[in-house]
């Protein structure tokens, strides 16, 4: 039996070294690209959340003049006034689903700024209550609530009563 000895030449060793270097470079660049993509996607998510918060703030500013909540009376005009009578009717579950689809918000509530008032509004304790929650589906802790001051008005007998209030909302949570 004859045995053959293969002697490695310096050329073969250099080719192997080059192959290992190329594999190491490919692994390094792959890890670097994955790291860049993960950072970039996290930054995008923050930008989208910030954009949604800005949209909610703009929506809150315009909401007082929306037909669903605007004070409407043929004899008096009140720009930027919210009709609490309409708002309490929007708490009805059927109407509330339509509101959720219309305004595309995670949370929306109206709050009368008055130290003598407390509790969530219902038809039974209205208007002697503090808060009317129209949309409450935001669960996450990262969501920031935005607010704007408005006039909250309701009718008692034949007169209009207005108090200062705040409309508070937040965007839907990102999934």
C-alpha positions, 0 to 999 in steps of 0.5 A: 500500500502506498500512502500519499502525503500532500504537502500544503503549499503557502498558496493554499493557506493564504486562500483559506485565510482569505476565505475565513476573513471574507466569512468574518466580514460577511458575518460582521456586516450582517450583524451591523445591518440587523442592528441598523434596521432594528434602531431605524424601526424603533425610531420610526415607531416613535415618530409615528406615535409623535405624529399621532399625538399631534393629530389628536391635538389638532383633532381636539382643537377642531372637535368643539366645532364638529356638528356632533358636539357643537352648541347649536341654537338658532338664536345664539351663537357660541364658537368653540362651545361644546354642548354637553347634552349632545355629549351625554347622548354620545355615551350610548353604546350604538352612537359610541361605536360610530364616534370611535370610527369617526374620530379614530382616537384611543381615548376621548373625554370631557371634564368640567373644571369645577371643584364642587363636581365629582364622578363620571356622568350618566343620564341619572346624575347629569349635569351635576357630574365632572367627567364624560368619557366618550372613548376609553380604549387606551390601555398602554402606559406610553400613550400621552394624553393631550388636552385643550380648554373649551366652553362646556354648555348645557341648557337648563330650562330656557337658558344656556349655562356654560362652564370652562372645561377641558377636552382630553384625548389620546391616539390609538396605541400602536401594535 
